Amino acid sequence: MLRKTLFGISLLCSLGAWAEPWTLRDCIQHALQNNITIRKNRVSEESGEATLKQNKSVLWPSLSFSTNHGVSYRPGQDTDTYRDVDGEIMTTPNTTVSSSYGINMNWTVWNGGINHKNVEAQKVANEIMELSTEASELNIQEQIVQLYVQIMYTLEAQKVNQSLAKTAKEQYDRGVELYKEGQMSKADLAQLEAQLGSAQYDVVNSGTQVLNFKRQLKNLLQLDMSTEFDVTGEVPADETISGEVIPAAEAVYEQALLTRPEIRSAEKSIESAELQYNIAKRGYYPTIGLNAGISDSHNTASSNDVGKQMKNNLNMSASVSLSVPIWDQRRTSTNKQKARLQKTTAQLDLEDKKNALSSSIQQFHLNAVSGQARFIAAQTKCQSQKTSFELVDEQFKNGLKTVVDVLQSRDNMLSAEQDKLQSKYTFLLNLQLLKFYQGEELTL
């Protein structure tokens, strides 16, 4: 049983050693190019650009060409010849083929400036979509660094567990010797065996956690199951962590208000709502249109050739239209009211996002400050507990300490190590996020 457990530990520890290590920067660059959410946002940006081009083209006249060709067959009609009002000789055969052609131009010269405002509104909408993409990019980077730090933390915890498992194995082996010599009871030996099993379980569990966090990170990077994956990074030395300067929360918040895309997007939403109100109120204005066209036709009922028919039937027209809204069933007033409400919603959304941003930054700052303070305190405690455990372990091997003393000392050291690691990586993560919200790149 013990041999199988040790084999499982060895397998979990070796997994990932076959993969080419990814740095944090590698993960971020890959995600920015391949993450599906980001790619969808970029597609939306392209769609917005297409809409903007279409809105601009509405400012210009539209031009269309139409043609019609038909055959008429009247089997019961006698052929007759007559002269039409223009003097052209016409016949009425049983079968007549006719063709007509037309070119038409329509231009909304002025509709209260709505078309121009639609162009402005679409430009703002495109900016909002670009900011949405930027927000997705920042969000994916946050998720990556959180998983990345979690992996680094679990890997270091795994090393601690492996060291404790090695010591527990040595203690168990020494206990077996003492039991054979009659210097240890079977109950004490069972406690040492239970300690060994617990230590081995912690190693396997931490290895499983590492694999699970890597799986989550692979999923975030859109990597398939067959892709080998491992991470690498340089964790700052303990002395560096103790002396690291934490940015002030107020300074980070002030900078974030200027740069964070969710804030800028909320501000643009207010601008968009103002434009929509401006567009809505122009529904009361009249519309002036210009129409022009050229048409021509020919048919086989005429005795003239096609060229002469086309010359005689050529028709050109032009007209100006004026439309004045009198009663539009409250459409314009309703659109104005909805635009005002949309602006109010956008203003509330901006306030909400500012509050959320402030809360996040305060939480990052609190976690960083408390994490650094706890880490500094944990360093001393961890060293003293480690020294104490080594002394108790040595005394146990010489028969001067009991199993209870060893287990208690081990638990104290393990608790100190866990506190140190947790505070260390809590500080590193929240310091990175503070700097990230201040506009710096994520580095580890």
LINCOR-V995631 format. One record per pair of residues at least 12 apart in sequence whose C-alpha atoms are under 8 Angstrom apart, sorted by the first residue. I is the first residue (numbers start at 0). GAP is how many residues later the second one is. Records with the same first field share a line. If there is no record, write none. Layout:
I->GAP, GAP
//
This chain:
4->195
5->194
7->196
8->191, 194, 195, 198
11->192, 195, 196
12->194
15->212, 213, 214
16->213
17->210
18->209, 210, 211
19->208, 209, 210, 211
20->208, 209, 210, 211
21->207, 208, 209, 210
22->208, 209, 210
23->120, 121, 124, 207, 208, 209, 418, 419, 420
24->417, 418
26->117, 194
27->112, 113, 116
29->191
30->109, 189, 190, 191
31->105, 108
33->187, 188
34->185, 186, 187
35->186
36->99
37->95, 98, 99
40->88, 89, 91, 92
41->88, 91
43->85
44->81, 84, 85
47->74, 77, 78, 81
48->77
50->71
51->67, 70, 71
54->60, 63, 64, 67
55->59, 60, 63
57->57
58->49, 56, 57
59->47, 48
60->44, 45, 46, 47
61->43, 44, 45
62->40, 41, 42, 43
63->39, 40, 41
64->36, 37, 38, 39
65->35, 36, 37
66->32, 33, 34, 35
67->31, 32, 33
68->28, 29, 30, 31
69->27, 28, 29
70->24, 25, 26, 27
71->22, 23, 24, 25
72->21, 22, 23
73->20, 21
74->19, 20
75->18
76->16, 17
77->14, 15, 16
78->12, 13, 14, 15
79->12, 13
87->214, 215, 216
88->213, 214, 215
89->211, 212, 213
90->210, 211, 212
91->209
92->208
95->203, 204, 205
96->202, 203, 204
97->199, 200, 201, 202
98->198, 199, 200
99->195, 196, 197, 198
100->194, 195, 196
101->191, 192, 193, 194
102->190, 191, 192
103->187, 188, 189, 190
104->186, 187, 188
105->183, 184, 185, 186
106->182, 183, 184
107->179, 180, 181, 182
108->178, 179, 180, 181
109->177, 178, 179
110->171, 174, 175, 176, 177
111->170, 171, 173, 174, 175
112->166, 169
113->165, 168
116->158, 161, 162
117->161
119->155
120->151, 154, 155
123->144, 147, 148
124->147
126->138, 141
127->137, 140, 141
130->130, 131, 133, 134
131->129, 130, 133
133->127
134->125, 126, 127
139->80
141->291
143->73, 76
144->284, 297
145->283
146->66, 67, 69, 70
147->69, 83
148->276, 279, 280
149->63, 275
150->59, 62, 63
151->81
152->268, 269, 272
153->52, 53, 55, 56
154->51, 52, 55
155->265
156->49, 261, 264
157->44, 45, 48, 49
159->257
160->38, 39, 41, 42
161->37, 38, 41
163->35
164->31, 34, 35, 38
167->24, 27, 28, 31
168->27
170->21, 222, 226
171->17, 20, 21, 24
173->223
174->14, 17
175->13
187->215
190->212
191->211
194->212
213->15, 16
232->211
233->210
234->209
240->131, 183, 187
241->130, 133, 134
245->119, 122, 123, 185
246->118, 187, 188
247->117
248->112, 113, 116, 185
251->109, 182, 183, 185, 186
252->104, 105, 108, 184, 185
254->182, 183, 184
255->181, 182, 183
256->97
258->180
259->177
261->91
262->87, 90, 91
265->80, 81, 83, 84, 87
266->79, 80, 83
268->74, 77
269->73, 76, 77
272->66, 67, 69, 70, 73
273->65, 66, 69
275->60, 63
276->58, 59, 62, 63
279->52, 53, 55, 56, 59
280->51, 52, 54, 55
282->42, 49
283->41, 48
284->39, 40
285->36, 37, 38, 39
286->34, 35, 36, 37
287->32, 33, 34, 35
288->31, 32, 33
289->28, 29, 30, 31
290->27, 28, 29, 30
291->24, 25, 26, 27
292->23, 24, 25
293->20, 21, 22, 23
294->18, 19, 20, 21
295->14, 17, 18, 19
296->12, 13, 16, 17
297->12, 15
360->73, 76
363->66, 67, 69, 70
364->65, 66, 69
366->59, 60, 63
367->58, 59, 60, 61, 62, 63
368->58
369->53, 57
370->52, 53, 54, 55, 56
371->51, 52, 55
373->45, 46, 49
374->44, 45, 46, 48, 49
377->38, 39, 41, 42
378->41
380->35
381->31, 34, 35, 38
384->24, 27, 28, 31
385->27
387->21
388->17, 20, 21, 24
391->13, 14, 17
392->13
//
